């Protein structure tokens, strides 16, 4: 699964470069994200290049929240298309994660 991973101070930013997160590619994505989590407290996942997410894709975010939450960590999501933003709202994800338009806004929200 193509990812870009960067750090800004204590914040890790993962940009998912794949246009879909679905049952056939989510295990490979999790294999790349999972090893990052033990050393991460503040995580931003940038979905600006993602067009479609199925239920297994949403499971990735729930797993991240669970792993980070055990260490008082936090997940923020950014770059949602209008269609994905509506789906995140429908599933009430804003109760679990911060949702921001850009990675810069998500990073700034950690610094507040």
C-alpha positions as CSV (number, residue, x, y, z in Angstrom):
1,X,0.0,0.0,0.0
2,X,1.6,3.3,-1.0
3,X,2.0,5.7,1.9
4,X,3.9,8.8,2.7
5,X,5.0,9.1,6.3
6,X,6.4,12.3,7.7
7,X,7.0,13.8,11.2
8,X,6.6,17.3,12.5
9,X,7.9,17.3,16.0
10,X,5.9,14.7,17.9
11,X,3.2,14.5,15.2
12,X,3.2,11.7,12.6
13,X,1.4,12.4,9.4
14,X,0.4,9.4,7.1
15,X,-0.8,10.3,3.7
16,X,-2.6,7.4,2.0
17,X,-1.8,7.5,-1.7
18,X,-4.2,4.7,-2.7
19,X,-7.6,5.9,-4.1
20,X,-9.6,3.1,-2.3
21,X,-9.5,1.5,1.2
22,X,-11.4,-1.7,0.8
23,X,-11.2,-5.4,1.8
24,X,-8.6,-6.3,-0.7
25,X,-6.0,-3.7,0.3
26,X,-6.7,-2.8,4.0
27,X,-4.6,-5.7,5.4
28,X,-1.5,-4.4,3.6
29,X,-2.3,-0.9,4.8
30,X,-2.6,-2.1,8.4
31,X,0.7,-4.0,8.1
32,X,2.3,-0.6,7.3
33,X,0.5,1.5,9.9
34,X,0.6,-0.9,12.9
35,X,4.4,-0.8,13.4
36,X,4.3,3.0,13.6
37,X,1.7,3.2,16.4
38,X,3.8,2.1,19.4
39,X,6.0,5.2,18.9
40,X,3.2,7.6,18.0
41,X,1.0,9.7,20.3
42,X,-0.3,12.3,17.8
43,X,-1.3,10.9,14.4
44,X,-2.8,12.6,11.4
45,X,-4.1,10.5,8.5
46,X,-4.5,12.4,5.3
47,X,-7.1,11.0,3.0
48,X,-7.0,13.7,0.3
49,X,-6.2,11.1,-2.3
50,X,-8.8,8.6,-1.2
51,X,-12.1,8.4,-3.1
52,X,-13.7,5.3,-1.5
53,X,-13.7,3.6,1.9
54,X,-15.6,0.4,2.8
55,X,-16.3,-0.9,6.3
56,X,-12.9,-2.6,6.5
57,X,-11.3,0.7,5.7
58,X,-13.1,2.3,8.6
59,X,-11.8,-0.4,10.8
60,X,-8.3,0.9,10.3
61,X,-9.3,4.2,11.9
62,X,-11.0,2.5,14.8
63,X,-7.9,0.4,15.5
64,X,-5.8,3.5,15.4
65,X,-8.1,5.2,18.0
66,X,-7.9,2.2,20.2
67,X,-4.1,1.8,20.1
68,X,-3.5,5.5,20.5
69,X,-6.1,6.0,23.2
70,X,-4.4,3.4,25.4
71,X,-1.5,5.9,25.7
72,X,-3.5,9.1,25.8
73,X,-2.8,9.5,22.1
74,X,-5.1,11.1,19.5
75,X,-6.0,10.6,15.8
76,X,-7.0,13.4,13.5
77,X,-8.2,12.8,9.9
78,X,-7.9,15.3,7.1
79,X,-8.4,15.8,3.4
80,X,-11.9,14.3,3.1
81,X,-13.8,14.7,-0.1
82,X,-17.4,16.0,0.4
83,X,-18.7,12.4,-0.2
84,X,-16.3,10.9,2.4
85,X,-17.0,13.8,4.9
86,X,-20.7,13.0,4.7
87,X,-20.0,9.4,5.4
88,X,-17.8,10.2,8.4
89,X,-20.5,12.5,9.7
90,X,-23.2,9.7,9.2
91,X,-21.0,7.3,11.2
92,X,-20.4,10.0,13.9
93,X,-16.7,9.7,13.6
94,X,-16.2,13.3,14.8
95,X,-17.0,11.9,18.3
96,X,-13.9,9.7,18.0
97,X,-11.4,11.7,16.0
98,X,-10.7,15.3,15.0
99,X,-11.7,16.0,11.4
100,X,-10.0,18.8,9.5
101,X,-9.8,20.1,6.0
102,X,-6.0,20.0,5.6
103,X,-3.0,18.4,7.3
104,X,-1.8,21.8,8.3
105,X,-5.1,22.4,10.2
106,X,-4.9,19.0,11.8
107,X,-1.3,19.6,13.0
108,X,-2.3,23.1,14.3
109,X,-5.1,21.5,16.3
110,X,-2.6,19.4,18.1
111,X,-0.6,22.5,19.0
112,X,-3.6,24.3,20.5
